[in-house]
């Protein structure tokens, strides 16, 4: 009788372990595909097991959380956190990103010119 109960439990556990391993191997490619479609190039991507940034510590292992750095087409880098997947693998291709800086406030390449700095001594440097 115990075998009748244990067999389905073991089968479900093996299925869930297989799904988890498949997800963990596919999640980085899913994020890279999202980044490419959004016009970014992935510079760095580190999987986070414990420190999950803005995502709850209780975010399950059925979703991968990554610390990311990407670069847009102009060469401007942005950093943030990405979560790939959804609860119970309902949508394994879902990507949610929380940036460190709000849109439009990312650092821009800057060069000092006479027009950009009131402290530039035009007479001395001319």
Secondary structure, DSSP 8 states (H G I E B T S, - for coil): -HHHHHHHHHHHHHHHHHHHHHHHHHHHHHHHHHHHHTT-EEEEEEEESS--TTS-TT--TTSEEEEEEEE-TTS-EEEEEEEE--GGGTTTT-EEEEESS-TT-S-------TTT-TT--HHHH-
